[in-house]
Amino acid sequence: MKLNAEHVTHPAARRLLRAETARCADCRAEADAAALDDIAPDGVFASLLRGFALVRAEQWRNRHTRYPINVYDLAPPDEGRRMAIPTREVARLCVVEGRAGSNVTIQDALVEFSLLGDADQARVLDDVVDAILEEEG
């Protein structure tokens, strides 16, 4: 499968997505560690989180959507309830902006993510990756 994931721009983040699609457990473990170690605003996790927010915004918006809006508020009620609690908290802090909802602010979400424990960070990373790849088909 060819990886599109146009919203994910960091090379290491794209490698993580490729490792997931290839179902390479060792590759994914290494890539996960890199993502969890690099949560800087221009880092691996930030690229994945930005991609997650933009993918979900595209998927969940409708003709009545007004920006700015946080990703969690865009979620249909069933989707919002299915999100893991730490993912929900991070999604509440991802703000989709711009006239067409094509920009996202994630600084506060990165701070929230950095305060989570290791298990919760791993869960959020899994949820973010799953959401991005769900759109890949």
C-alpha positions, 0 to 999 in steps of 0.5 A: 500500500502506498502511504499518502498521509499528506498532513504528516510531514516529518520523515520519522513520523512517515516512517512510523506510519510505514512501519505500521502499515508493513506490520513490522513490530520491531520497526514500529517499536523503534518508531514509537520510541522516536515519536515519544522521545521527540514531542517538540513543536516541530518533532515527530509526535507533533507532525503526527498530531497535526496530521491526526487533527487535520484528518479528523477535521476533514472527516468530521466537518460539515457545511455548518462548521465554523472555525476555530474549533477544537477537534473533539468538538467536531467529533460525532457524539459516538466517536467522541465517547469512543476516544480514550480519555487521554486522547480526548483531552489532547483532542480538546486542545487541538484547535483547527483554524483558518477559513477552510479549517486547513491549519491547526494549533497544537501547542497546548495539546503538546503540553498536555501530552507531555504531562501524561504518563508513559502508558497514556502517551503510548495510548494517545500515539496509538490512537493518533496513528490509527486515525491517520491510517484509517483514512489511508484505506 
